[in-house]
Amino acid sequence: MLPTPRHRRTHRILAAAAGLATVGALAAAMPASAGPDRSTPHHHPGSGRYQDVQLLSFNDLHGNLEPPAGSSGRVTELQADGTTKSIDAGGVEYLATHLREARKGNKYSITAAAGDMVGASPLISGLFHDEPTIDALNKLDLDVTSVGNHEFDEGAKELGRLQNGGCHPTDGCYDKKAKFQGADFPYLAANVTDEKTGKPILKPYWVWKKNGVKVGFIGVTLEGTPNIVSADGVKGLKFGDEVETINKYAKVLQRQGVKSIVALIHEGGAPASTAYNYDCDSPGAGDGISGPIVDIAKNVTPAVDALVTGHTHQAYACTIPDPSGKPRMVTSASSFGRLYTDTTLTYDRWTGDIARTAVKSANHVVTRDVAKAADMTSLISKWKTLSAPIASRPIGYIAGEIGNAGNESPLGDMIADAQLAYAKSVDPEADLAVMNPGGIRAGLTYAASGSEGDGVVTYGEAYTVQPFANTVNLVNLTGAQVITALQQQVSGANEAAPKILQISKGLTYTLDLTKTGAARVVADSIKLNGAAIDPAATYRVAMNSFLAGGGDGFAELGKGADVRVGGDDLAAFESYLTANSSATAPYPVPTADRITVVR
C-alpha cells in the first residue's frame, strides 16, 4: 500500500504517443411467521411479511479491468476430499457477466463494494487517473461503495472529481467527445472529515429503497489510512474510529426509520485458509478468522445487520457475534475482481429490519468460462488502444516467473537491487536499499501478456508491479537506526501483521519467528557485505519516498538525515532491468536467500 499513483512521467509520454462457493449461514430456516406486530404496522400493502434482498458485493478491485496475470489472477478452491485446486479468475468482462446472471430473478438486488476500487491500478486504468475503472463500475451497476485508503492516493480533490466528474486539472480530458461524468454511485466516507469543519468530505451513508423496503449503508475506511498513504494524499483530513463512526450513523439512520443497515468497511481480516470456500465458522462462529475486523465486528452496534469488508485481499464469509452475542455475517471477496459475494438479507416488512436468522452468504468465483460482456470488451478496447504505445514497449527479459510472495520475495530482491544501483549512480557512497512489500503490487510473469513473447517484460507489466509515482530517495541513517527500522518490521504498529522490508544484495540477517516483537529480528545477525552493522557508523540508505516519509509504520526511516530526493522508482527499475538483461541473457530468477527465517 503506497501513496500517489504514478502519473507525472506517464502522462507526458502519453501526450507524445498520442501525437503518434461455500455458504456461511446463520441458520438454514426462514423465521416462523408470527402474528402481526401491531406496534410496527408499516409493511408495504399487498406484500408478504418477508422479502429476500440480494446483496452482491466485492472489494479491492484496484482498477483491474483486464484479467489479472499470474497468481494475482487465480483463486484457491477447497475440494470435498480436502485437496485444493487453483482456478483462473477475474476481469471485468467476466465480472459483469457473473453479476448480471446472479441478478436474474432477483427483483430486490443491491450491488455494493468496500473500497479500493481504484489506486495501485494497472496501466490501462492508472495512466488515465482511473477514469476507465469508474466507467466500468458504472456499467456494472454498482450502487454504492465505501472509500478505501487508495481512494486517497491523489488526494481528496481528485477523489471528489472521480465522484462528480470533470476533466483532470493537469491532463485535461482524454475523451474529447464525452466529458468524464464521474461515478453514478455514491462513495461513502463517514469517518473521513475535514479537519477545519469536522464534516465528512463525502456522504456518510446512503439508503436503498424499493417498494417500501429500505436498506441503509454506512461506509468507512480504516482509521490507520494516514499511515499507509502519502501525507499529501490525506492533508487536511481526519480519519475517525471505525466502530464509533458506524455506531453514530446507525443511530442517525434509525431516527430516519431505517432499521436494516449494512456497514461497508475498508478493513479486514485473515482467514486460517487461503481457499475462498473455507468454512471459517468451523468449529465455532468466526473461529477461523483473525485480524482487525474481528474486534470491529464484535463492537459495532447490533443495529447493523451485516458487514462487507476489504483491505486485506482475503476471502471469507463468516459469522462473528455482535455485542449482544447474536451472530452477524462478515464477508470479503478477495481482490482484483476474482470473486463476488452473494448475500441474502431477509427483510421483515412488519419490523423494517433484517431477520438475522435467515441471513446467508457465499463467495463465488468470477470464472473465465462464461461469455464476455460486450460493453466491457468495448470499454477495455478503447482505453487499451490509447495506452498501447506505452504499455507494449519492451524494457527487458526474465528467465522465469519472478514472484512477489513470501517474507522475502524474488521480485523484492530485484527491486531493492535496482534501487541500490540507481542510488550508486547518483551517489557512489550508497550502501543499501530497502523496499516495502506493499509497494510491489504484482509479480513478473514469464508468459507473454500480448504479442511480445515469453520472458519479455513490457513497460505495462512493470507499471503493474510499481504503479506509484514515488521517487528513490537517499538518506543517512546510523547503524542503530537501521537496526531499529528492521525491528519495526515486526513490532509496534507492525507486530500483529509484520511488514518485511525487501533488502538489497549484501544485507543479511536472521528473522526468528519463534520469538515475539522486536526480538524476532536477531540484532547481532544483521550484516552488510559480511560485516556486522556498526550502531555508531553512518550508512547511506536508498528507499522510496513513501518509506522515507515513515510510511507503513517505519518511523525510524523517516528520521534520515542529508536527504536527497532522486528520480522515479519505476524509471530506476526499468533502467536496471534493461542494463542487466537481454534476449540471450535474460535476468535470472533471484534466490531470495538474504533473510534467514527461523520458524
C-alpha positions, 0 to 999 in steps of 0.5 A, spaced: 500 500 500 503 506 497 501 513 496 500 517 489 499 513 483 504 514 478 502 519 473 507 525 472 512 521 467 506 517 464 502 522 462 507 526 458 509 520 454 502 519 453 501 526 450 507 524 445 504 517 443 498 520 442 501 525 437 503 518 434 462 457 493 461 455 500 455 458 504 456 461 511 449 461 514 446 463 520 441 458 520 438 454 514 430 456 516 426 462 514 423 465 521 416 462 523 411 467 521 408 470 527 402 474 528 402 481 526 406 486 530 401 491 531 406 496 534 410 496 527 404 496 522 408 499 516 409 493 511 408 495 504 400 493 502 399 487 498 406 484 500 408 478 504 411 479 511 418 477 508 422 479 502 429 476 500 434 482 498 440 480 494 446 483 496 452 482 491 458 485 493 466 485 492 472 489 494 479 491 492 478 491 485 484 496 484 482 498 477 483 491 474 479 491 468 483 486 464 484 479 467 489 479 472 496 475 470 499 470 474 497 468 481 494 475 482 489 472 477 487 465 480 483 463 486 484 457 491 478 452 491 477 447 497 475 440 494 470 435 498 476 430 499 480 436 502 485 437 496 485 444 493 485 446 486 487 453 483 482 456 478 483 462 473 479 468 475 477 475 474 476 481 469 471 485 468 468 482 462 467 476 466 465 480 472 459 483 469 457 477 466 457 473 473 453 479 476 448 480 471 446 472 471 446 472 479 441 478 478 436 474 474 430 473 478 432 477 483 427 483 483 430 486 490 438 486 488 443 491 491 450 491 488 455 494 493 463 494 494 468 496 500 473 500 497 479 500 493 476 500 487 481 504 484 489 506 486 495 501 485 491 500 478 494 497 472 496 501 466 490 501 462 486 504 468 492 508 472 495 512 466 488 515 465 487 517 473 482 511 473 477 514 469 476 507 465 475 503 472 469 508 474 466 507 467 466 500 468 463 500 475 458 504 472 456 499 467 456 494 472 451 497 476 454 498 482 450 502 487 454 504 492 461 503 495 465 505 501 472 509 500 478 505 501 485 508 503 487 508 495 481 512 494 486 517 497 492 516 493 491 523 489 488 526 494 481 528 496 480 533 490 481 528 485 477 523 489 471 528 489 472 529 481 472 521 480 465 522 484 462 528 480 466 528 474 470 533 470 476 533 466 483 532 470 486 539 472 493 537 469 491 532 463 485 535 461 480 530 458 482 524 454 475 523 451 474 529 447 467 527 445 464 525 452 466 529 458 468 524 464 461 524 468 464 521 474 461 515 478 453 514 478 454 511 485 455 514 491 462 513 495 461 513 502 466 516 507 463 517 514 469 517 518 473 521 513 472 529 515 475 535 514 479 537 519 477 545 519 469 543 519 469 536 522 464 534 516 465 528 512 468 530 505 463 525 502 456 522 504 456 518 510 451 513 508 446 512 503 439 508 503 436 503 498 429 503 497 424 499 493 417 498 494 417 500 501 423 496 503 429 500 505 436 498 506 441 503 509 449 503 508 454 506 512 461 506 509 468 507 512 475 506 511 480 504 516 482 509 521 490 507 520 489 510 512 494 516 514 499 511 515 499 507 509 498 513 504 502 519 502 501 525 507 499 529 501 494 524 499 490 525 506 492 533 508 487 536 511 483 530 513 481 526 519 480 519 519 475 517 525 474 510 529 471 505 525 466 502 530 464 509 533 463 512 526 458 506 524 455 506 531 453 514 530 450 513 523 446 507 525 443 511 530 442 517 525 439 512 520 434 509 525 431 516 527 430 516 519 426 509 520 431 505 517 432 499 521 436 494 516 443 497 515 449 494 512 456 497 514 461 497 508 468 497 511 475 498 508 478 493 513 479 486 514 481 480 516 485 473 515 482 467 514 486 460 517 485 458 509 487 461 503 481 457 499 475 462 498 470 456 500 473 455 507 468 454 512 471 459 517 465 458 522 468 451 523 468 449 529 465 455 532 462 462 529 468 466 526 473 461 529 477 461 523 478 468 522 483 473 525 485 480 524 482 487 525 475 486 523 474 481 528 474 486 534 470 491 529 465 486 528 464 484 535 463 492 537 459 495 532 452 496 534 447 490 533 443 495 529 447 493 523 445 487 520 451 485 516 458 487 514 462 487 507 469 488 508 476 489 504 483 491 505 486 485 506 485 481 499 482 475 503 476 471 502 471 469 507 464 469 509 463 468 516 459 469 522 462 473 528 457 475 534 455 482 535 455 485 542 449 482 544 452 475 542 447 474 536 451 472 530 452 477 524 455 475 517 462 478 515 464 477 508 470 479 503 471 477 496 478 477 495 481 482 490 482 484 483 475 482 481 476 474 482 470 473 486 463 476 488 459 475 494 452 473 494 448 475 500 441 474 502 438 479 507 431 477 509 427 483 510 421 483 515 416 488 512 412 488 519 419 490 523 423 494 517 429 490 519 433 484 517 431 477 520 438 475 522 436 468 522 435 467 515 441 471 513 446 467 508 452 468 504 457 465 499 463 467 495 463 465 488 468 465 483 468 470 477 470 464 472 473 465 465 468 460 462 462 464 461 461 469 455 464 476 455 460 482 456 460 486 450 460 493 453 466 491 457 470 488 451 468 495 448 470 499 454 477 495 455 478 496 447 478 503 447 482 505 453 487 499 451 488 502 444 490 509 447 495 506 452 498 501 447 504 505 445 506 505 452 504 499 455 507 494 449 514 497 449 519 492 451 524 494 457 527 487 458 527 479 459 526 474 465 528 467 465 522 465 469 516 467 473 519 472 478 514 472 484 512 477 489 510 472 495 513 470 501 517 474 507 522 475 502 520 475 495 524 474 488 521 480 485 523 484 492 530 482 491 530 485 484 527 491 486 531 493 492 537 491 487 535 496 482 534 501 487 541 500 490 544 501 483 540 507 481 542 510 488 550 508 486 549 512 480 547 518 483 551 517 489 557 512 489 557 512 497 550 508 497 550 502 501 543 499 501 536 499 499 530 497 502 523 496 499 516 495 502 512 489 500 506 493 499 509 497 494 510 491 489 503 490 487 504 484 482 509 479 480 513 478 473 510 473 469 514 469 464 508 468 459 507 473 454 501 478 456 500 480 448 504 479 442 511 480 445 513 473 447 515 469 453 520 472 458 519 479 455 517 484 460 513 490 457 513 497 460 505 495 462 507 489 466 512 493 470 507 499 471 503 493 474 508 491 479 510 499 481 504 503 479 506 509 484 509 515 482 514 515 488 521 517 487 528 513 490 530 517 495 537 517 499 538 518 506 543 517 512 541 513 517 546 510 523 547 503 524 542 503 530 537 506 526 537 501 521 537 496 526 531 499 529 527 500 522 528 492 521 525 491 528 519 495 526 518 490 521 515 486 526 513 490 532 509 496 534 504 498 529 507 492 525 507 486 530 500 483 529 501 483 521 509 484 520 511 488 514 518 485 511 522 490 508 525 487 501 533 488 502 538 489 497 544 484 495 549 484 501 544 485 507 543 479 511 540 477 517 536 472 521 528 473 522 526 468 528 519 467 528 519 463 534 520 469 538 515 475 539 516 483 537 522 486 536 526 480 538 524 476 532 529 480 528 536 477 531 540 484 532 547 481 532 545 477 525 544 483 521 550 484 516 552 488 510 557 485 505 559 480 511 560 485 516 556 486 522 552 493 522 556 498 526 550 502 531 555 508 531 557 508 523 553 512 518 550 508 512 547 511 506 540 508 505 536 508 498 528 507 499 522 510 496 519 516 498 513 513 501 518 509 506 522 515 507 516 519 509 515 513 515 510 510 511 507 503 513 509 504 520 517 505 519 518 511 523 525 510 524 526 511 516 523 517 516 528 520 521 534 520 515 538 525 515 542 529 508 536 527 504 536 527 497 530 526 493 532 522 486 528 520 480 522 515 479 522 508 482 519 505 476 524 509 471 530 506 476 527 499 475 526 499 468 533 502 467 536 496 471 532 491 468 534 493 461 542 494 463 542 487 466 538 483 461 537 481 454 534 476 449 540 471 450 541 473 457 535 474 460 535 476 468 535 470 472 530 468 477 533 471 484 534 466 490 531 470 495 536 467 500 538 474 504 533 473 510 534 467 514 527 465 517 527 461 523 520 458 524 
